[in-house]
């Protein structure tokens, strides 16, 4: 019974959050894979109005198996950016 209440509370919270776009952003990441040793290679944060807050490539410590070109990664940063950086 408590599990059903918890589930409904989570649904109610998410629905309330989505009704007020000023309270959330969208986060998108690209990785070298899905394993424990894989790394984030791109991170983007978008506001509800569509403004790009962050869109950055991140240089992984190992070669990328597919997708983003190594040439693109040579120009990328090695740390996750913040609004201040």
PEDA-V351452 format. One record per pair of residues at least 12 apart in sequence whose ideal C-beta (glycine too) atoms are under 8 Angstrom apart, sorted by the first residue. I is the first residue (numbers start at 1). GAP is how many residues later the second one is. If there is no record, write none. Layout:
# PEDA-V351452
[[I,GAP] [I,GAP]]
This chain:
# PEDA-V351452
[[21,27] [21,28] [22,26] [24,24] [25,20] [25,21] [25,22] [25,23] [25,28] [26,19] [26,20] [26,21] [26,22] [27,16] [27,17] [27,18] [28,14] [28,15] [28,16] [28,17] [28,18] [29,13] [29,14] [29,15] [30,12] [30,13] [30,37] [30,38] [32,28] [32,30] [32,32] [32,33] [33,32] [39,19] [39,21] [39,22] [39,23] [40,18] [40,20] [40,40] [41,16] [41,17] [41,18] [41,19] [41,23] [41,26] [41,27] [41,32] [41,35] [42,13] [42,14] [42,15] [42,16] [42,26] [43,12] [43,13] [43,15] [43,37] [43,38] [44,12] [53,30] [54,27] [54,29] [56,20] [56,21] [56,24] [56,25] [57,15] [57,16] [57,18] [57,19] [57,20] [58,18] [58,19] [58,20] [58,21] [58,22] [59,14] [59,15] [59,17] [59,18] [59,19] [60,13]]
